[in-house]
């Protein structure tokens, strides 16, 4: 099992920026598809962005495309989410998640379904005020 710890959440005004981090341990980071998900109060968990094991492929939710940027540093076992031009609609608990990628297909298919992910962090709150 991979342990995941998010950090970097907080409260900002609309138009502000935050950078989230997800520190991973317990498994080989580069064997995993990684994702950022979020869950607003009263809503289902949704994907924000998914990134392939070596970071060469990403898939963004249309709602954040152009404003959020994901990166991963396999040497540091850490994934980041740079969030710019934040909007009140981005208010949610943000989670990082990991999906073991053991086959070539696993590494190519970037699933956006939370059910496909094996390991989750505890979440970090992001609040954007208007």
ABEGO torsion letter per residue (X at the ends): XBBBBBBGBEBBBBGBBBBBBBBBBGBBAAABBBBBBBBBBGBBBBBABBBBAAGABBBBBAAABGABBBBBBAAAGBBBBBBBGBBAAABBBBBBBBBBBABAAAAABBBABAAABABBBAEBBBBBBX
